[in-house]
Amino acid sequence: MPRFRPQDLKRFSQDILQSLGASVQEASLVARLLLDADLTGHDSHGIIQIPGYLEAFGTGLIVPGAHTTHERETPATALLDGHWGFGHKLAYEAMQLAIDKARMCGVSAIGARHCYHVGHLGVYVREAAAAGMVGFMVVNDGGGGQRVVPYGGVAGRLSTNPLAVGLPTGNAVPFVLDMSTSVVAEGQVRLKWMRGESLPLGWMIDAFGRPTIDPEDFFRETGSLLPLGGEAGHKGYGLAIAVEALAGILGRAGYSKVPIPPYNNGIFIMVVEISRFLALDDFTAEVRELIGYLKSCPRAPGTSEILYPGEQAERTRQRRLQEGIEVDSETWRRLQAVAQERDIPVPSSV
């Protein structure tokens, strides 16, 4: 697979987004957030998504330059409408608003709807952690991405419904939990498919409820993802329902039902200003003490180190900043074709 300098991929992504009519500021923001996914190892939510964004743009699901409006608002809450602008832009604006309101009120809650894909959630809750706050974020597909079975079912009824939590730790690596409530995110299946790889057992079942390792089953819609938890999948299923209710019903984006609603990412964010409860330095000191205790646990055979959520992603970031980012050959072929069609310079691999 070709490898590229991060700054070159960011510039290339920005040029493609600007060719759709996005402003320099908007395209730069979305490209930066996409690049963050690739830097931190969330390859399924990075520039691999751009060809899909181009298709969404062609059908009106992404409207560059759309302005976010506030449908309802109080000092601590707001309901936003993205008017089908870039999902990354709406999610970023929603998190910044949540941080501002939490700074004023101590806690805040923001719902947002009418946007396409928002990318990986960790990048947003990390903004809250950087501000010395707790960030919580959930996203659904507005009821339109029914590709995950309910526990005990054999047909999709929910989307992958991710959630994320960010906490400051007082050092350079915040706690960032970013996870789907399905066994795996949809983008991971796409990544396996584009690389010509089989799926691990336990990710999907076919329409008869039998395990399948063929990613084609997902794209032929003859297979569905399983809820997180394996034999304890009722736990992932329960979390998915909670996300569906928060992002889809409270956040007004829509929820799973028939007829299947149009796809749109629904967002629900909560932010807490830690200093309303205790001094920030005391909080981060105790979080570090907790992490240290967890890391001191005797390790299972084959485990060299116990990590906390966000630690591996930061190590991956530092390595890829030095070594570059690999892009799978099929994604790169598609991006090169887009660049040629739009007369956009293509960066050289390293």
Protein Blocks (a to p, Z undefined) as FASTA:
>chain_A
ZZddfklmmmmmmmmmmmnopafklmmmmmmmmmmmmmnopamlmmmlmmmmmmmmmnop
acghiacddfbdcfkbccddeklpafklmmmmmmmmmmmmmmmnopacdddehiadebjf
klmmmmmmmnopacdddddehhpaccbccehiabdfbdfkpadddddehiabdcdddddf
bfbdfklmmmmmmnopacdehkaccfkopacfbfklmmnopaccddehijmmmmmmmmmm
mmmmmmmmmnonopcdddddddddddddddddfklmbcfklmmmmmmmmmmmmmmpccde
hiabdcdehjlmmmmmmmmmmnopaddfklmmmmmmmmmmnopacdddZZ
